[in-house]
Amino acid sequence: MNKLQDLFALIGRIALAGIFVKSGIAKIGGFAGTAGYIASKGLPLPEVGAVIAIVVEVVAGIALIVGWKARWAALAIAIFTLATMFLFHPYWTLPADKQYPEMLAFWKNLAIFGGMLMVMAFGAGKFSVDRGRD
């Protein structure tokens, strides 16, 4: 079962981190739009926020995929995801007819947050740069 667990850990890391790497790369090409979206939420220093988002999503995402310092990468993404849930998807503040898409995004992010905590708890597995030594 250990080899299967390590394979599942690898697949799980790729599945969890893939969305962040893809999103972070898209933010690079759409930097002004990303900063504008952050500003539209009333957050200060939107350009700095965009850079932070790109760094966390791309750097921590790639680190998680390859299994380098995976626990730290998962922690960074978990914190980022938790903040995103409350800053960008507060569905409870919207009128009832506008809540569903934001509610869905909030709860999906909560699931990703939980997955990141699982990586924090159990590490990357043997199919990783750190080879289970984390």
C-alpha positions as CSV (number, residue, x, y, z in Angstrom):
1,M,0.0,0.0,0.0
2,N,2.9,2.4,0.6
3,K,3.8,2.7,-3.1
4,L,0.1,3.3,-3.9
5,Q,0.0,5.9,-1.2
6,D,3.0,7.7,-2.6
7,L,1.5,7.6,-6.1
8,F,-1.8,9.0,-4.7
9,A,0.2,11.7,-2.9
10,L,1.9,12.7,-6.1
11,I,-1.4,12.8,-8.1
12,G,-3.0,14.7,-5.2
13,R,-0.2,17.3,-5.2
14,I,-0.5,17.8,-8.9
15,A,-4.2,18.1,-8.7
16,L,-4.1,20.5,-5.8
17,A,-1.3,22.7,-7.1
18,G,-2.2,22.7,-10.8
19,I,-4.9,25.3,-10.5
20,F,-2.6,27.7,-8.6
21,V,0.2,27.4,-11.2
22,K,-2.2,28.0,-14.1
23,S,-3.9,30.9,-12.3
24,G,-0.6,32.5,-11.3
25,I,0.8,32.3,-14.8
26,A,-2.5,33.9,-16.1
27,K,-2.1,36.7,-13.6
28,I,1.4,37.5,-15.0
29,G,-0.1,38.1,-18.4
30,G,-3.1,39.9,-17.0
31,F,-1.3,41.8,-14.3
32,A,-3.3,45.1,-14.7
33,G,-6.6,43.2,-14.6
34,T,-5.5,41.3,-11.5
35,A,-4.5,44.5,-9.7
36,G,-7.7,46.1,-10.8
37,Y,-9.8,43.2,-9.4
38,I,-7.9,43.4,-6.1
39,A,-8.5,47.2,-6.0
40,S,-12.2,46.6,-6.7
41,K,-12.4,44.7,-3.4
42,G,-11.2,47.8,-1.6
43,L,-7.8,46.2,-0.7
44,P,-4.8,48.5,-0.3
45,L,-1.7,48.2,-2.6
46,P,-3.3,46.1,-5.3
47,E,-0.1,45.8,-7.3
48,V,1.7,44.4,-4.3
49,G,-1.2,42.1,-3.7
50,A,-1.0,40.9,-7.3
51,V,2.7,40.2,-7.0
52,I,2.1,38.3,-3.8
53,A,-0.6,36.2,-5.5
54,I,1.6,35.4,-8.4
55,V,4.6,34.4,-6.2
56,V,2.5,32.2,-4.0
57,E,0.6,30.6,-6.8
58,V,3.5,30.0,-9.1
59,V,6.4,29.4,-6.8
60,A,4.6,27.5,-4.0
61,G,2.5,25.7,-6.6
62,I,5.5,24.4,-8.5
63,A,7.2,23.5,-5.2
64,L,4.2,21.5,-4.2
65,I,4.0,19.7,-7.5
66,V,7.6,18.6,-7.4
67,G,7.6,18.0,-3.7
68,W,10.2,20.4,-2.7
69,K,9.6,21.8,0.8
70,A,6.0,20.6,0.2
71,R,4.8,21.2,3.7
72,W,5.9,24.8,3.6
73,A,4.5,25.3,0.1
74,A,1.2,23.8,1.2
75,L,1.1,26.1,4.2
76,A,1.7,29.1,2.0
77,I,-1.1,28.1,-0.3
78,A,-3.4,27.2,2.6
79,I,-3.0,30.7,4.1
80,F,-3.4,32.3,0.7
81,T,-6.5,30.3,0.0
82,L,-8.0,31.0,3.4
83,A,-7.5,34.8,2.9
84,T,-9.0,34.5,-0.6
85,M,-12.1,32.9,0.7
86,F,-12.9,35.8,3.0
87,L,-11.6,38.7,0.9
88,F,-12.9,37.6,-2.5
89,H,-15.8,35.3,-1.9
90,P,-17.9,36.6,1.0
91,Y,-21.1,35.3,-0.4
92,W,-23.1,36.0,2.8
93,T,-22.8,39.8,2.0
94,L,-24.5,39.5,-1.3
95,P,-28.2,39.5,-2.2
96,A,-29.6,36.0,-2.3
97,D,-29.9,35.9,-6.1
98,K,-26.1,36.6,-6.4
99,Q,-24.8,34.3,-3.7
100,Y,-24.5,30.9,-5.4
101,P,-21.4,31.4,-7.6
102,E,-19.5,33.0,-4.7
103,M,-20.7,30.4,-2.2
104,L,-19.5,27.7,-4.6
105,A,-16.1,29.4,-4.9
106,F,-15.9,29.8,-1.1
107,W,-16.6,26.2,-0.4
108,K,-14.3,24.9,-3.1
109,N,-11.5,27.0,-1.6
110,L,-12.3,25.5,1.8
111,A,-11.9,22.0,0.2
112,I,-8.5,23.1,-1.3
113,F,-7.5,24.5,2.1
114,G,-8.3,21.1,3.7
115,G,-6.2,19.4,1.0
116,M,-3.3,21.6,1.8
117,L,-3.6,20.8,5.5
118,M,-3.4,17.1,4.6
119,V,-0.1,17.8,2.8
120,M,1.0,19.7,5.8
121,A,0.1,16.8,8.1
122,F,1.5,13.9,6.0
123,G,4.1,15.4,3.7
124,A,4.7,14.9,0.0
125,G,5.5,11.2,-0.1
126,K,8.4,9.4,-1.6
127,F,7.7,10.5,-5.2
128,S,9.0,14.0,-4.5
129,V,12.2,16.0,-4.6
130,D,12.4,15.7,-0.8
131,R,11.6,11.9,-1.1
132,G,9.6,11.7,2.0
133,R,12.2,13.4,4.2
134,D,10.0,16.4,4.9
